[in-house]
């Protein structure tokens, strides 16, 4: 006997949240053996690009609110994974840079993340995985455009 799914499962927002939770739990388990949080990995992976990001820019990229990012960066500085540097173009701003240890740890962790991605790729297949990534990027872009449009109407 097949049970009827809960109607909430038919909402896109619920399906995204459920998928996010499943992937996050799995990735957390993989990174836990390295003593690393997903958010710390995101920071290290982002800093690997060599960009000099301010704390605000970094918060946007790694999907964290600025106060929480500041606390995590404080811990990462204490652990020797990153360091802060006064921004070259604006001395009022701070850039976060990975240390040699941070880069080494990020490369170790990257293998775990790639393993997670490979498992999902194997499960979904390459075409579906690539399509899913593009669809999710589209959702993000559409949501961002909607927020900007709403913000501009509220300020006028």
Order of alpha helices (4+ residues) and beta strands (2+ residues): alpha-alpha-alpha-alpha-beta-beta-alpha-alpha
